[in-house]
Each structure stands twice: as structure tokens, then as C-alpha cells.
């Protein structure tokens, strides 16, 4: 969001010194020797530029050195200066490195407290941020108090950092109980999605850095293996925890090690098919894992919205919906304590042994079933509102020992039941996986969260402070691009009743909630966290004659890739994919970055792919793909707000597939900047800055990755000495399409003419860590200053004469990292 807005500000507020000068500039030749300047020279230039940008040019670098140093700076500025070894060190070493970096961030002065009233935290203080070992010596009463202290600590920290909140508050008691019962980090806790792991981080040696959550150089917002040995398995996406836990348990058994593996999964994540694949496998191999279902009745997000009154999917009702009485839970708590106790398990063993000895095989099998049915009956029939319905049998049939549902915010029950399960697994009385169903209150312990419709799923900094007049901007900000898309889709759907919309449990994030508010659930389909189903469901809708818009974050479409290829593209079905959050996404970090879609979609035959440069283009592209009925299409756009300086088209235009546009035509045929997507304004800003060097650059917007505008590419290659492509994607995306076109057309052969000097700018081949979006794009080297530097080094390769800049600012903007 910030990156998008920042580029707009830079474009609109460019200083007068960036405009082409009237007088001709002295020129110098950048030679191969200049391009090969030493790293010492380059570092010196960078250091001087950063150390004192306010001094006269002579104080940092003389004009006589400008030419070779400019070339050197240009070379260095486009190098990935944080390349990492392909072979990482051990996990412990990685954690040490991360902690060291965090210590450096700490030195910059992150706040030690937030915006909640202070409170004493004696038990948490006594742990000294040294891990969880001391928790296993605490009484239940101490653990209850510890949970309250942790809950306050999470609230206070998130009031500074923003981010996920409600889910973490809901599982604070569970988190304390798990660490108190199990021998972590030896026993692995696999957090599904891990957006609820702030209490876990507070307890596992990271309290001192908790105010750096989601900040550059600070703690990640999700579980991350390189951050702590307590983070057994990294997450960010959904429905991975059970598979990971089965893997840990199997690896432990193969190596003859002791321990336990626990998966904590929510009622939203368990709607994903991978969870059921993992449970099917775990039950079949009798893996002694523990699956804790955190059932807060919201299916992760408030998916009952507008005209939708219940959580998405039949499974939410199978898990007893959102209604359960306190009395019923107390009854179930007691039943769970009994059925996981040693005495009960011994009695079951005796009964099973007797039935095998005294009864024929058929009756023995029936007796075993009777045990399951009796436990299920006791959980259900006598106590209305107390149990799983007749639902525990669902998990029992998958080979699990089902326990619950119990009160997941009752420390006494949690500790006793977990201790029982652990002991029965160790003693061999339960030789199968256990499914522990807990009922929690999302946002537990914080009344405003309990009242909010989304239970404060995610919040902004200072969420707990009352709004003051100064907090309200006089001029409202431009709308989010998500809303621009949703409004455009509503307009198209008003004119075409075949248009329908699909989301995978993200109605708010994708804008489909706006569509549902207008058209209701008859034309809106929330499938839960089930991207594979969403894609093939959309294929079925398209084959049946409707016009489905399948709106999924770019990063989450990765989860439906086979369906995209096999079910949609291979059959050439006109599904419209809307890829929100394309590019870098800020504080959510690499788990949520939309950095691969142009690569993984660009190689699929019959896919049409476009990328909007601004909000006006976004509206036109929504209109365009609504009209394409003979191909699958994809439209990607970034996270963030619209620029706000463009009038949205009242009558959208159809943009011919495979047809780009010239945004700025250069005067001298030196270099062309070919952009796709929202880096276009950075390219236009770079072109302005290049005028200070006597370079008049052409800037083009490809609009379409597939089909590529080969006529535009060929014209740019023919009329310019050099070309650079710019995209918000990893290697193998747009640039690969352009390069293939150039190769096939002979523009790079050098036969009969000087070959085109071709370069590409994209995300570096490494993960971009969480930070503010503008800093992420600086790290990725995709801003205007980096484009200028790349252009200068490319022109040096082409032997083009470059003028020395008139003002030192132009030099410093190129040289500074």
C-alpha cells in the first residue's frame, strides 16, 4: 500500500531540477574500464553519498571522477547486494544470525511498551525470556495468571505494531497449557497459518523483541524456523500443520527418538482438503500425533457477512456450529477428563481383551464399534448444546481417538486433558492419533474484540485509542485498489447476470464481500480455505455457461496450480482469475508475497494475462476480461491504494489483448523502458531523471504478459540501442516472454546490425523479508533510482555517451543505496 502511494508522491512532486535542462550538458564516454571499476571505488562513492548528501559536489566526488564513478555506481546499484548462499547454515546458527540482526534493530530504540495501561507481570518476568522449561513446574493457578500476563503483553505489543490479534487472544490459554505440558522445543508444536502465534513468541524467548513484530529487522508475524528453535515449522498459508506433525512424528520414530508432535489447526484451516489428506494418512498409519482443533465458530474469518448468516460450509455445523452452553461445556470437560484418564483407558483395554477372548470375531468387532458409539452418544444426546453432535464418529472413522469438545479457555481442563493424552500416548494405551476438539472465544479476554463482528481479527497500530479530530484526515485517502476492482466488477455484473464471484474465505481481502452485498449468495460463493476446489468449481461454472470471477490472492493461487493447468487451461475454459496482492506485500512478508504468478502462469498455453498500471487501467481490464469468453484470463494488481489523481472511466474501454501502449516517447532512440504492472510510474520518474544525463528514454506499458505485444517489442528493439524490462515478479516471468520474442525475431543476433543490449529488472533470487512496502521495493532495487542506475550501466555496455549531470542530486540519487 505504502509503496504504491509513495511512487505516486514521487511522480507528482518531482523537483524542478529533474526536468530537462535548456542548455546542452557536457558529455563523457563511459568506457569498459569505467564499467570495471573496483569495489573499493564503488563503496567509496556509496559511502560518500550516504554520509553527507548535503555537502557541495566537490566535497563528495569531483566532476572529473563523475564518469567512471557513475558507471561504477550504476553497476553496483543493480546488483543484488544481499545474495545468500544456497546452502544455509544449521538452524541454530540461522537463529543466532536473526537474533543478532534483531539486536541491531533493538538498538534503534523500539518501544518497550505500547498503548495499554501498564500492569505487573511477575510470572512472565520470572521466566527471564529464557524459554518454557520453568512453565512445567508451575501450578494451574500460576499458569492461569501467566496466561493473563501474556494476553496483556500481546495486546500492548500489537497496539504498537498492528497485525493479527483476535486469534492469538483466543488461544493464549491453549498456548500456555501446551508449553506447560509438553517438553518444547523437543516436542514440536506446528501452528497452522501461525497468525495466532504471538503468545507463543512471548513465551519462547522473544518477549524482549515482541514490540518489533512485523517491523523491518524484527519478529515475523508468523512462525519462522530461522527465528527460533521453538518454531518447529514455518507457516503463513493454511492447512499445513497436520501433514507437518505427521512428518515430525514419523522422522522421530525412524530415528528411535522420544517426544510428541502436536498440530494446532483452526476451524477455517480444517476446511482445506490437505488437512483431510493428512488425517487419512495419520489414521491409517496410526501416527501418535495430537491434532488440536481450535474451533471458535468463525471459520478463521467472519465468513458470515451481509446476507450470509452462518459460517461457510457444512463442516462448521458438523463441529456444532457456534452455539454451545457453558453448562454443556462443563459436562464435556468432565467427560474428556474421564475418557483420557488412565483408569478409563485401562477399563477399555480390559473390555477389548475380554471381547476378543470371549466373543466371536463378528461380535468382537461390533463390541469395538459399540465403544465408539457409546462415547459419542454420551457426548451428544443427554446434554443439549454440550457436544459434537454425532460428529466425533467422523474423526473416529479416520482412525483418531476423538476427545471433546472442551473449553479451550479453561486452563484446568486443558492441562489435565493434555497431560492425560500425553501419558496415554507414552504408556501405549492410546496407540493412534488423538483429535482434541476445543471451543475457544476469538478475542478472549478483551471485551472490544468480543463485541466486534470480526473479533478484531487484524488491527492497525493504536487500535485501542479513541479517535481524535487530528486522526481524521481532512481529505480522504484514495480508495484501496481492492475496492476499485470490486466496484468495477459490480458494474459489469449489473449488466451481465451470468457473472458470478468466488472467494476462498477472503471476502473482505479480495473485495468479493462488496459483490455479495449487492447480489447476495445466489451469485457469490465463498468456498472456505479451499483454493483447489475454488479453481475447479469455477471451471465447472464456466463449462456450465456462467462467467466466474475467481478472486484469490496471488500467493494463494499457488495452492490451486494443478487445477489451474489441468481443469481450466487445458480445457480452455473462460475462468477469470483476479490476483490481488501481486508483488510485495509489506509486513506480512514472503509467505504472502505475490512474486511468482507471472512465472507460473506465463508458461501455461492459452492463458491471457494482464497487469494494471493504475486504477483506471484496472477498471478497463475488469471490463475487458468480462468480455473474453473463449480463453481463461488472469488480471493481477498490487496491494495498496489507488493513486487518486486519475478519473475512473465511467464507460470502461475494451483493451485489445496483446496490445500495449507508449507512455513516453524518447527523442534520441537510446533506451526503452518496458514495464508491465504498477512499476510504470517509477519508470516514468526514472525517465525524467535520465534527462539530467542527456538521455531521452522511451517508456512503454506492455499491459499484457500473454499475449505479448510483439509488434511493440520489435519496434522498441529496432528503434533503440538498449531495452530494459521492469516487472514485480521473480525470474521467468514477463522478461522471459520478451527475451524469447527478441530471440525469435533476431534482435539479439547482431547479424546485419548492432545487437540490442537487453537487460531485465525483477525481484532478486532471494526472499524479501517483511518490512514496510517502500523499504521492500528499495531492497528489491525496483525504484526509480535503481532503474536510472540500470539504464546507465546498460548504456555503458552499448557504448552510448552519457552527459554528466548538472546537479549533484542526480548523481546522489543514483549512487545512494
Phi, psi and omega in degrees: 000308183295322181298318181297315181291322182297319180296325177297315181298317180297322182291319186281331188249032181296134181294158182300332182296346181275349182281151182305134180282150181287319183280145178294147180263145175297143183248152176224152179267122174273113185265174176299326178296321177297321181293333183263025179301154186285158178298330180296317177298317183296314180298322179297318179295314179300313182298318180296319182296318182284323186297318183205084181284350185270347182285160175301158183304324182296337181281342181247319179199135181280156180297332178297331179268356189301317186297302180297325181290324176299317178297316180298315180298321180297321180294312184291321188299335181260004176279140171293104189273009176232037181299142182244153179295143178293332178260108182282161176285182179296161182301319181296319179295320178297317179298321178297317180297317179297318180297323178295317178297321179295324178297322177296319177296323181297326181295336179285354172093049173296151183296147178268349175205162185251225192248018173259151177303137181294154175213157178287141178228063188296320182289315178297320178298322184293341179284342174058025179056035184251013178106194194256000187303319183293338181294331183283358174253002184273151174281167177300319179298320178294321179295323176299313180294320177301318179299320178295320179294319179295319180299317176298318182298320178295313179302314183295318181293315182290338174294341177266314190267336190072177178117195181295144183219303190305317182294319179296320177296324181292330183254013181301315180296316178299317181299314178298315182297317180299314181289334179283329184268316185264155184272071178282145008272000177301313175277124187275133169251117180258110182272121177286134186065311177073017173286350181257016191264014178298316176300322177300320181289322178300322185276345190246046172083014183236015179298322181296345180242012187294337178281003175256010178310129174065010178263154179304126181079000182256199182289144176287157178281354181230173175294141185212117187300325181284352183270325183199146176291344176284341176274085187298324184217127180291155181206185185157319171269172190259158165073029181255344195293320184292317178300316180296317181296320177298321178296315178299314182295320179293317178298320179297315181297320180296330182261003178068031181261157177264157176145186184219151176236129184236132174250128175250114185231143182269170180287348171276312183297328184286353173285345180284142185298330182297330178297320182285327173299316182292319179294322176300317179290314182299316179295322181294324181264003179055043179289128186274055174273168172240122174257118177258113177270113177272098186258101178253010174072011181248356185050052178075305180239165179287078184280001166264114189207159180049247181268359178268116189260348182232155175304155185292136167089155180291334184297327180298324177285325177301326180273020175080019174061211183253359185258126175201131183279154177298320180297317180298320179295320178299320177297315181294324176304313181294320178298317181297321178298320181290311189285350173256001184282161180296317181300316181295318181293324176297317179298320177296319179299315180296318180296319179294317180296318180295319181294323179291326183280320190261339186249150172300164185305315183297316180291328178296317178296321179295323178296322178296319178294323180300324177300313180295314183294323180295314178298320179294321179297314181298327180287340194246297197291312187289340191233091182300135178076014186252346192221200188271016188070219170256042194261338180301332180298331177304315182279327176300321180292341175273004176095012180262156168264108187274131178231131175121193001283147178239168180284108182283359175248016178252106187298317183300313180295314181302312184296315182294315182294317179295319177298319178298313180299314179302314182294318181293327174293316182292322182278351178082010179282334170245109183250049180202168177292151179249135176249106181260112183264115180243145176255122180237165174254114177297130184082016185304137177090357179226106190302318179300326177292321179297328182277334185290146182296327179261009181056030183053053179306313176217145186224166174263161176306149180063028183299337185269355182269143177294146179285138177247163180305326181290339179283343183262115181295144180295320177254121181297145180291161175300154182291154173299148178299331177300319178290322177302314177299311185298317179296321179294321179293319177302316180298318178295320183289333176294333180266348184218106185283000175276347180286131175223167186230145182230138171223153178253076176066022179229056183296323180285313184294331182259352181087358182290337174300325177294319177297316181295324179297326180278320190246349177078178184289350179293332180241006181235133186229111173261112188267002187083186182281078188211069185297324179300312178297320181303316184291313182288327173301316177297322178298318178296319177299317180294317178296332179275000173105003177267176181240083184281135168254112182260102188261111185221140173305145179308314183295330182277341176293338175306328184285347180243031189292315181300321179293323177300316182285304192282319189266334183254295189292316182300328179263003176055043182272135187281065172276137178258113179265128177250115185254092174286162178059038174283132184102200181277147191237012173082229192293341177287339171079194189293338179294336185246002180292137177266072192250001187237352193296324179293333178283311186280342174267329185296338181270001183266124178299149174071008175272131173256127188230125176234159181220127186275139178272337182199182186291326178294317177297324179299315179298316179296323182287325174300315178299319183296310184288338174295334182268351183268113186247005184239005178216152166287143183230157176221135176237123179249144175210156189276168171288144174128185182268161171295163177293322177090358181251010180241140175278128179289137183295127177287329175237095184301150180263149171277122181263113184303125178302136180079021180233114178266198182209153173267121180267335179202122182259124179287167185259341191237003176066029181276305187215145177240134175253114183252109184253154167225130181091204195274008171277005184301316182292329174295324177293319178294321176295319178298320179298322176297316181294326180294337176300329178294341179257011180078018182251125176254100187269145170270138177238128181233149176248114184291331184065308185247130171276320173219129353288140180286143175282087184290332176294317178297314180300316181295319178296315179299320181290324182286323188265000182226152179280334183216155179216141176231131172263145181229128181210157175260071184199165179277181181301146178093010183259238183300316182299325179295322178294317180293316181299318179298320178296318179295318179297312182295327180275357176081013183287344181253005185283323185080016179269114178084354178198163176293129183294148175295137172271115188242131177224162181228147174237127183206184175293138179295162183278062177199167180278135176267115186287166182297141179184181173294144185305319182296326178286327176297317180289332173294316178298320180283351178060055179233021177265175185304318181298324179288325178294320176300313181299317179297320179297317181295318180291325178293318178293326175299319178296326181276356179075026182274137176286132182241132180284146172289141183290150179285328184241149182293334183299323179298318179296315184292326180294331177280320189283324186291142179288000000 
